[in-house]
Every structure is written in structure tokens, then in C-alpha cells.
């Protein structure tokens, strides 16, 4: 796969880093797996929007993923929240989960350079695939994770799991360059819980640092980059996913 294939609707250019992030799921619940591909350093327009970023959703079909069945997603597509800005790095991280329990998987997109502080965007699915008009965007301040601060890189890493075993997927978000106190680049993780009736449960956000886990702020060291990579799984086989 590359960006100049029929259906992909773009050209191959230096430094786009097409394929830097990948995630697989079934957006239209047709039984064929679909593939999300991030190009976070893509210059979406020839207007100085360097490193704005783009994501392709390529739909599976008999014989494999089919570029002719694809969607090109960025912040200048009709219905997608926000606007293209240089350095956003839309698509730097990707994760797929069913956040509203409708038996179709949705796409979470990390935008760690958004306004210099970072954001996540989620595009919901439908029987025909991802619906770009049904997306939403969050920054740290929107989920009670503290002020939006330059350089935090909120959304640089993502992981999906069912942490409360309610059959609805939840989303963990890393901010590996979060500064805590006088220590820089210490890192932080926020968790958003899926909800049957809305995007995420607005009453249930959790926030973790190494200090909150170990009970002492001394654990939050400079340049630890806590949350640079995330993964979820049920490591102790108790029915709850772990992070």
C-alpha cells in the first residue's frame, strides 16, 4: 500500500512517514478486518501545513484490504473537528475499540501536536464504515487532566481495553512529555471510559503518574517519559483488562 494508489487519493512525498502508526479493526461490522494507517508528518495542503498529518482507513474485502475502498481523514475534511495546523501530527498514534457498545469498532486518533499541547479525536462507526461527521476532539483540560500545557504531547500513545469489564471499550492516553512540578518530561496517563449513551462517561476519568502509583512525588523523575507506549490485556485472568 502507498498513498498514490487508486482510492488513496494522494501522492507519495518525502517525510510523510506513511505507516508510522497502524491499527486494525472492523469499522463496518461486515466480518472483514479494516486497517487504519497514519501519516503523521504529512503536509496535507501546499499551504505550509507541514507535519499536519493524515489517516487512511482502508476497508477489508475478499482477498484483503482494498485501496479503492478507503477514506482519507484529516482536519480539513468536511465534518471532522478542528482545522489543519502545521505540526499537529494527526495520526501519530491510532487505536480501535467499540466505545459505545454498538458492536462496531471506532477509531481513536492521537494528535500530540494539536495547538502545541496535544489532543485525541474519535471517529465513530456505522454499518457503512467510519462517519467523519460523528467525531469529537478532547484535550487534557476537557477530561479534568490538568491544564493544557505546551509540549505535553497528549495523545502520543493510545491503548484500548475494557478496564471495568462492562463490555464497553475504554481508552488510555499517554502524555509522555507532561511536566510535573519542576521536573520536565516526566509523563502522565489519562483513561476515558466508554459509555453506552455518549462518547465517554463524563463522570469517570482517571489520571496516573508514577507518583500516584507509588504514593510519592519522588517517583516522578525528569525525562522518564512515562506513558510513551501503552498496551492493554487481562494479565491476571480476572476478567478485567489491565494497562
C-alpha positions as YAML, in Angstrom:
chain: A
units: angstrom
residues:
- id: 1
  name: UNK
  ca: [0.00, 0.00, 0.00]
- id: 2
  name: UNK
  ca: [1.09, 3.54, -0.70]
- id: 3
  name: UNK
  ca: [-0.64, 6.89, -0.96]
- id: 4
  name: UNK
  ca: [-0.73, 7.19, -4.74]
- id: 5
  name: UNK
  ca: [-2.78, 4.03, -5.32]
- id: 6
  name: UNK
  ca: [-6.27, 4.45, -6.82]
- id: 7
  name: UNK
  ca: [-8.64, 5.27, -3.99]
- id: 8
  name: UNK
  ca: [-5.90, 6.52, -1.67]
- id: 9
  name: UNK
  ca: [-6.18, 9.92, -3.38]
- id: 10
  name: UNK
  ca: [-2.79, 11.42, -2.60]
- id: 11
  name: UNK
  ca: [0.82, 11.36, -3.70]
- id: 12
  name: UNK
  ca: [3.94, 9.90, -2.16]
- id: 13
  name: UNK
  ca: [6.14, 12.59, -0.69]
- id: 14
  name: UNK
  ca: [9.27, 12.68, 1.37]
- id: 15
  name: UNK
  ca: [8.97, 12.70, 5.15]
- id: 16
  name: UNK
  ca: [5.21, 11.88, 5.34]
- id: 17
  name: UNK
  ca: [6.07, 8.75, 7.36]
- id: 18
  name: UNK
  ca: [3.09, 6.94, 5.92]
- id: 19
  name: UNK
  ca: [2.61, 3.84, 8.06]
- id: 20
  name: UNK
  ca: [4.21, 5.26, 11.21]
- id: 21
  name: UNK
  ca: [1.06, 4.20, 13.10]
- id: 22
  name: UNK
  ca: [-1.25, 1.27, 12.37]
- id: 23
  name: UNK
  ca: [-4.40, -0.17, 13.91]
- id: 24
  name: UNK
  ca: [-6.76, -2.92, 12.76]
- id: 25
  name: UNK
  ca: [-10.45, -3.49, 13.47]
- id: 26
  name: UNK
  ca: [-13.84, -3.88, 11.81]
- id: 27
  name: UNK
  ca: [-15.41, -0.45, 11.33]
- id: 28
  name: UNK
  ca: [-18.49, -1.64, 9.44]
- id: 29
  name: UNK
  ca: [-19.02, -4.98, 11.24]
- id: 30
  name: UNK
  ca: [-19.05, -6.90, 7.97]
- id: 31
  name: UNK
  ca: [-16.65, -9.55, 9.25]
- id: 32
  name: UNK
  ca: [-13.73, -8.28, 7.16]
- id: 33
  name: UNK
  ca: [-10.92, -6.59, 9.04]
- id: 34
  name: UNK
  ca: [-10.15, -2.96, 8.18]
- id: 35
  name: UNK
  ca: [-6.84, -1.11, 8.51]
- id: 36
  name: UNK
  ca: [-6.11, 2.42, 9.75]
- id: 37
  name: UNK
  ca: [-2.80, 3.91, 8.58]
- id: 38
  name: UNK
  ca: [-1.26, 7.07, 10.00]
- id: 39
  name: UNK
  ca: [0.95, 9.52, 8.13]
- id: 40
  name: UNK
  ca: [1.58, 11.98, 10.96]
- id: 41
  name: UNK
  ca: [4.18, 14.09, 9.15]
- id: 42
  name: UNK
  ca: [2.12, 14.55, 6.01]
- id: 43
  name: UNK
  ca: [1.76, 18.05, 4.61]
- id: 44
  name: UNK
  ca: [-1.93, 17.90, 3.78]
- id: 45
  name: UNK
  ca: [-2.05, 21.01, 1.58]
- id: 46
  name: UNK
  ca: [0.59, 23.02, -0.20]
- id: 47
  name: UNK
  ca: [-0.10, 25.88, 2.16]
- id: 48
  name: UNK
  ca: [2.58, 25.47, 4.78]
- id: 49
  name: UNK
  ca: [0.69, 22.87, 6.83]
- id: 50
  name: UNK
  ca: [3.88, 20.92, 7.42]
- id: 51
  name: UNK
  ca: [3.51, 17.84, 9.64]
- id: 52
  name: UNK
  ca: [-0.26, 18.35, 9.90]
- id: 53
  name: UNK
  ca: [-0.88, 14.63, 9.46]
- id: 54
  name: UNK
  ca: [-3.36, 12.33, 7.75]
- id: 55
  name: UNK
  ca: [-5.03, 8.96, 8.41]
- id: 56
  name: UNK
  ca: [-6.32, 6.47, 5.87]
- id: 57
  name: UNK
  ca: [-9.00, 3.90, 6.69]
- id: 58
  name: UNK
  ca: [-8.69, 1.04, 4.18]
- id: 59
  name: UNK
  ca: [-11.56, -1.42, 4.20]
- id: 60
  name: UNK
  ca: [-11.10, -5.17, 4.01]
- id: 61
  name: UNK
  ca: [-12.77, -7.26, 1.36]
- id: 62
  name: UNK
  ca: [-12.42, -10.66, -0.25]
- id: 63
  name: UNK
  ca: [-8.72, -11.00, -0.98]
- id: 64
  name: UNK
  ca: [-7.53, -8.47, 1.60]
- id: 65
  name: UNK
  ca: [-7.57, -4.73, 2.16]
- id: 66
  name: UNK
  ca: [-8.69, -2.81, -0.92]
- id: 67
  name: UNK
  ca: [-7.28, 0.70, -1.53]
- id: 68
  name: UNK
  ca: [-10.28, 1.53, -3.72]
- id: 69
  name: UNK
  ca: [-12.38, 1.19, -0.57]
- id: 70
  name: UNK
  ca: [-10.62, 3.77, 1.57]
- id: 71
  name: UNK
  ca: [-11.22, 7.05, 3.39]
- id: 72
  name: UNK
  ca: [-8.68, 9.85, 3.71]
- id: 73
  name: UNK
  ca: [-9.14, 11.58, 7.07]
- id: 74
  name: UNK
  ca: [-7.62, 14.85, 8.22]
- id: 75
  name: UNK
  ca: [-8.78, 18.01, 9.97]
- id: 76
  name: UNK
  ca: [-9.80, 19.73, 6.77]
- id: 77
  name: UNK
  ca: [-12.28, 17.02, 5.73]
- id: 78
  name: UNK
  ca: [-15.92, 18.08, 5.97]
- id: 79
  name: UNK
  ca: [-17.34, 17.14, 9.36]
- id: 80
  name: UNK
  ca: [-14.02, 16.48, 11.08]
- id: 81
  name: UNK
  ca: [-13.49, 18.69, 14.11]
- id: 82
  name: UNK
  ca: [-10.84, 21.42, 14.25]
- id: 83
  name: UNK
  ca: [-8.67, 22.75, 11.41]
- id: 84
  name: UNK
  ca: [-5.36, 21.84, 9.84]
- id: 85
  name: UNK
  ca: [-2.35, 23.39, 11.56]
- id: 86
  name: UNK
  ca: [1.33, 22.85, 10.95]
- id: 87
  name: UNK
  ca: [2.85, 20.48, 13.49]
- id: 88
  name: UNK
  ca: [-0.40, 18.82, 14.64]
- id: 89
  name: UNK
  ca: [0.86, 15.32, 13.72]
- id: 90
  name: UNK
  ca: [-2.67, 13.99, 13.26]
- id: 91
  name: UNK
  ca: [-2.41, 10.19, 13.21]
- id: 92
  name: UNK
  ca: [0.76, 9.91, 15.30]
- id: 93
  name: UNK
  ca: [-0.99, 7.18, 17.31]
- id: 94
  name: UNK
  ca: [-4.03, 5.07, 16.47]
- id: 95
  name: UNK
  ca: [-6.25, 2.69, 18.43]
- id: 96
  name: UNK
  ca: [-9.51, 0.91, 17.67]
- id: 97
  name: UNK
  ca: [-12.31, -0.08, 20.05]
- id: 98
  name: UNK
  ca: [-16.07, -0.18, 20.46]
- id: 99
  name: UNK
  ca: [-16.53, 2.81, 22.75]
- id: 100
  name: UNK
  ca: [-20.37, 2.86, 22.69]
- id: 101
  name: UNK
  ca: [-21.17, -0.88, 22.58]
- id: 102
  name: UNK
  ca: [-22.89, -0.86, 19.18]
- id: 103
  name: UNK
  ca: [-20.87, -3.89, 18.02]
- id: 104
  name: UNK
  ca: [-18.88, -1.79, 15.55]
- id: 105
  name: UNK
  ca: [-15.37, -0.57, 16.22]
- id: 106
  name: UNK
  ca: [-14.49, 3.12, 16.35]
- id: 107
  name: UNK
  ca: [-11.20, 4.87, 15.59]
- id: 108
  name: UNK
  ca: [-9.19, 6.87, 18.12]
- id: 109
  name: UNK
  ca: [-6.56, 9.20, 16.67]
- id: 110
  name: UNK
  ca: [-3.72, 10.82, 18.58]
- id: 111
  name: UNK
  ca: [-2.87, 14.41, 17.64]
- id: 112
  name: UNK
  ca: [0.01, 15.18, 20.03]
- id: 113
  name: UNK
  ca: [0.98, 18.47, 18.39]
- id: 114
  name: UNK
  ca: [-2.53, 19.97, 18.41]
- id: 115
  name: UNK
  ca: [-2.14, 23.64, 19.41]
- id: 116
  name: UNK
  ca: [1.23, 22.68, 20.83]
- id: 117
  name: UNK
  ca: [-0.33, 20.69, 23.68]
- id: 118
  name: UNK
  ca: [-1.95, 17.62, 22.14]
- id: 119
  name: UNK
  ca: [-5.40, 16.13, 21.63]
- id: 120
  name: UNK
  ca: [-7.27, 12.97, 20.76]
- id: 121
  name: UNK
  ca: [-10.03, 12.60, 18.20]
- id: 122
  name: UNK
  ca: [-12.50, 9.73, 17.96]
- id: 123
  name: UNK
  ca: [-14.43, 8.90, 14.80]
- id: 124
  name: UNK
  ca: [-17.49, 6.71, 15.34]
- id: 125
  name: UNK
  ca: [-18.51, 3.87, 13.05]
- id: 126
  name: UNK
  ca: [-21.69, 2.86, 11.25]
- id: 127
  name: UNK
  ca: [-22.88, -0.05, 9.07]
- id: 128
  name: UNK
  ca: [-21.22, 1.72, 6.13]
- id: 129
  name: UNK
  ca: [-17.95, 2.43, 7.97]
- id: 130
  name: UNK
  ca: [-16.50, 5.45, 9.73]
- id: 131
  name: UNK
  ca: [-18.74, 8.52, 9.74]
- id: 132
  name: UNK
  ca: [-16.47, 11.56, 9.67]
- id: 133
  name: UNK
  ca: [-19.29, 13.88, 10.72]
- id: 134
  name: UNK
  ca: [-19.59, 11.98, 14.00]
- id: 135
  name: UNK
  ca: [-16.24, 12.72, 15.54]
- id: 136
  name: UNK
  ca: [-15.19, 14.63, 18.63]
- id: 137
  name: UNK
  ca: [-11.95, 16.06, 20.00]
- id: 138
  name: UNK
  ca: [-10.60, 16.25, 23.55]
- id: 139
  name: UNK
  ca: [-7.62, 17.87, 25.21]
- id: 140
  name: UNK
  ca: [-6.39, 17.27, 28.75]
- id: 141
  name: UNK
  ca: [-8.39, 20.12, 30.24]
- id: 142
  name: UNK
  ca: [-11.58, 18.64, 28.77]
- id: 143
  name: UNK
  ca: [-11.23, 15.49, 30.85]
- id: 144
  name: UNK
  ca: [-10.00, 17.01, 34.11]
- id: 145
  name: UNK
  ca: [-6.43, 16.02, 33.43]
- id: 146
  name: UNK
  ca: [-4.98, 19.40, 34.32]
- id: 147
  name: UNK
  ca: [-4.30, 22.49, 32.23]
- id: 148
  name: UNK
  ca: [-3.36, 22.27, 28.57]
- id: 149
  name: UNK
  ca: [0.37, 22.94, 28.63]
- id: 150
  name: UNK
  ca: [2.73, 23.35, 25.68]
- id: 151
  name: UNK
  ca: [4.79, 20.30, 24.87]
- id: 152
  name: UNK
  ca: [2.83, 17.69, 26.88]
- id: 153
  name: UNK
  ca: [2.20, 15.56, 23.76]
- id: 154
  name: UNK
  ca: [-1.20, 14.40, 24.98]
- id: 155
  name: UNK
  ca: [-2.22, 11.67, 22.53]
- id: 156
  name: UNK
  ca: [1.28, 10.48, 21.64]
- id: 157
  name: UNK
  ca: [0.29, 6.94, 22.64]
- id: 158
  name: UNK
  ca: [-3.05, 5.14, 22.87]
- id: 159
  name: UNK
  ca: [-4.35, 1.78, 24.07]
- id: 160
  name: UNK
  ca: [-7.82, 0.26, 24.20]
- id: 161
  name: UNK
  ca: [-9.10, -2.20, 26.79]
- id: 162
  name: UNK
  ca: [-12.15, -2.96, 28.91]
- id: 163
  name: UNK
  ca: [-10.76, -1.91, 32.27]
- id: 164
  name: UNK
  ca: [-14.06, -2.18, 34.18]
- id: 165
  name: UNK
  ca: [-15.39, -5.31, 32.41]
- id: 166
  name: UNK
  ca: [-18.67, -3.66, 31.39]
- id: 167
  name: UNK
  ca: [-18.33, -4.89, 27.76]
- id: 168
  name: UNK
  ca: [-17.64, -1.32, 26.55]
- id: 169
  name: UNK
  ca: [-14.10, -0.47, 25.49]
- id: 170
  name: UNK
  ca: [-12.12, 2.22, 27.30]
- id: 171
  name: UNK
  ca: [-9.26, 4.40, 26.05]
- id: 172
  name: UNK
  ca: [-5.90, 5.07, 27.70]
- id: 173
  name: UNK
  ca: [-3.98, 8.13, 26.51]
- id: 174
  name: UNK
  ca: [-0.32, 8.87, 27.11]
- id: 175
  name: UNK
  ca: [1.23, 12.32, 27.59]
- id: 176
  name: UNK
  ca: [4.89, 11.31, 27.83]
- id: 177
  name: UNK
  ca: [6.25, 14.86, 27.93]
- id: 178
  name: UNK
  ca: [3.96, 16.06, 30.73]
- id: 179
  name: UNK
  ca: [5.90, 18.18, 33.24]
- id: 180
  name: UNK
  ca: [5.12, 17.62, 36.92]
- id: 181
  name: UNK
  ca: [6.28, 20.24, 39.37]
- id: 182
  name: UNK
  ca: [9.80, 21.31, 38.49]
- id: 183
  name: UNK
  ca: [10.55, 18.04, 36.68]
- id: 184
  name: UNK
  ca: [10.19, 18.12, 32.90]
- id: 185
  name: UNK
  ca: [9.27, 15.26, 30.55]
- id: 186
  name: UNK
  ca: [8.02, 13.08, 33.43]
- id: 187
  name: UNK
  ca: [4.89, 11.74, 31.75]
- id: 188
  name: UNK
  ca: [1.27, 11.01, 32.56]
- id: 189
  name: UNK
  ca: [-1.58, 8.68, 31.53]
- id: 190
  name: UNK
  ca: [-5.30, 9.51, 31.34]
- id: 191
  name: UNK
  ca: [-8.11, 6.96, 30.99]
- id: 192
  name: UNK
  ca: [-11.50, 7.65, 29.38]
- id: 193
  name: UNK
  ca: [-14.29, 5.13, 30.00]
- id: 194
  name: UNK
  ca: [-16.61, 4.08, 27.19]
- id: 195
  name: UNK
  ca: [-20.29, 4.80, 27.61]
- id: 196
  name: UNK
  ca: [-23.44, 3.37, 26.05]
- id: 197
  name: UNK
  ca: [-25.20, 6.72, 25.69]
- id: 198
  name: UNK
  ca: [-22.40, 9.17, 24.93]
- id: 199
  name: UNK
  ca: [-18.84, 9.43, 23.68]
- id: 200
  name: UNK
  ca: [-17.24, 8.68, 27.03]
- id: 201
  name: UNK
  ca: [-18.54, 8.73, 30.60]
- id: 202
  name: UNK
  ca: [-18.03, 12.36, 31.62]
- id: 203
  name: UNK
  ca: [-18.01, 11.42, 35.32]
- id: 204
  name: UNK
  ca: [-15.28, 8.78, 35.13]
- id: 205
  name: UNK
  ca: [-11.86, 9.94, 34.06]
- id: 206
  name: UNK
  ca: [-8.72, 8.62, 35.74]
- id: 207
  name: UNK
  ca: [-5.24, 10.13, 35.76]
- id: 208
  name: UNK
  ca: [-1.99, 8.34, 36.58]
- id: 209
  name: UNK
  ca: [1.60, 9.33, 37.14]
- id: 210
  name: UNK
  ca: [4.38, 7.24, 38.61]
- id: 211
  name: UNK
  ca: [3.98, 9.26, 41.80]
- id: 212
  name: UNK
  ca: [0.27, 8.43, 42.07]
- id: 213
  name: UNK
  ca: [1.02, 4.74, 41.61]
- id: 214
  name: UNK
  ca: [3.88, 4.60, 44.12]
- id: 215
  name: UNK
  ca: [2.44, 7.16, 46.51]
- id: 216
  name: UNK
  ca: [5.32, 9.60, 46.39]
- id: 217
  name: UNK
  ca: [6.06, 12.50, 44.09]
- id: 218
  name: UNK
  ca: [9.72, 11.47, 44.21]
- id: 219
  name: UNK
  ca: [8.79, 8.75, 41.70]
- id: 220
  name: UNK
  ca: [8.05, 11.40, 39.07]
- id: 221
  name: UNK
  ca: [11.53, 11.87, 37.64]
- id: 222
  name: UNK
  ca: [12.59, 14.25, 34.90]
- id: 223
  name: UNK
  ca: [12.89, 12.71, 31.44]
- id: 224
  name: UNK
  ca: [11.11, 9.48, 32.45]
- id: 225
  name: UNK
  ca: [8.61, 9.84, 29.55]
- id: 226
  name: UNK
  ca: [6.07, 7.77, 31.46]
- id: 227
  name: UNK
  ca: [3.33, 6.71, 29.04]
- id: 228
  name: UNK
  ca: [5.42, 6.74, 25.88]
- id: 229
  name: UNK
  ca: [4.00, 3.33, 24.98]
- id: 230
  name: UNK
  ca: [0.79, 1.68, 26.17]
- id: 231
  name: UNK
  ca: [-0.77, -1.77, 25.89]
- id: 232
  name: UNK
  ca: [-3.81, -3.42, 27.47]
- id: 233
  name: UNK
  ca: [-4.58, -7.04, 28.30]
- id: 234
  name: UNK
  ca: [-6.02, -9.24, 31.04]
- id: 235
  name: UNK
  ca: [-2.71, -10.23, 32.57]
- id: 236
  name: UNK
  ca: [-4.13, -11.95, 35.69]
- id: 237
  name: UNK
  ca: [-7.16, -13.54, 34.00]
- id: 238
  name: UNK
  ca: [-9.71, -11.89, 36.30]
- id: 239
  name: UNK
  ca: [-11.98, -10.64, 33.52]
- id: 240
  name: UNK
  ca: [-10.71, -7.03, 33.71]
- id: 241
  name: UNK
  ca: [-8.21, -5.68, 31.23]
- id: 242
  name: UNK
  ca: [-5.02, -4.25, 32.74]
- id: 243
  name: UNK
  ca: [-2.81, -1.45, 31.44]
...
